[in-house]
Amino acid sequence: MARKLQLSVDHDLCVGNAMCVTFATKAFVLNEDRQGTPADPDGDTEEAIMEAAENCPVAAISVVDAATGEQLFP
């Protein structure tokens, strides 16, 4: 069973290059300012979400294990 993830995007850091929606098309959407925003953390695989976070050029994405509180990224 896949673990539940909690996603957040720091909009003070996000520059809107959309790598998050490129790698995790259901977990993230772009808001009206073209910044990544968590949408459905269960919509993509953990691997896709981690790839999205790792490819964010400004490290604006945080990924946490929702059950344990363990910080997975960064």
C-alpha positions, 0 to 999 in steps of 0.5 A: 500500500502506498503511503500518503503524502502531504505536499506544499509549495512555497509561493515565495520561492516558486517561479512558475516554471511548471516542472511540477505539473510536467512530472506529476500531472495530477498531484500539482496544478498551476494557479492563476499566477502560474505557480505550482499548487498541490492538487491531489497527492494521491493522483500520481505515484510517489516516484512521480511526485518526488521527481517533480520535487527534485526537478523544481529549480528553486526547491519550492516543493516540500514532501512529507509522509502524512502518517509519520511527519517524516520530511521526504523532500527537501 
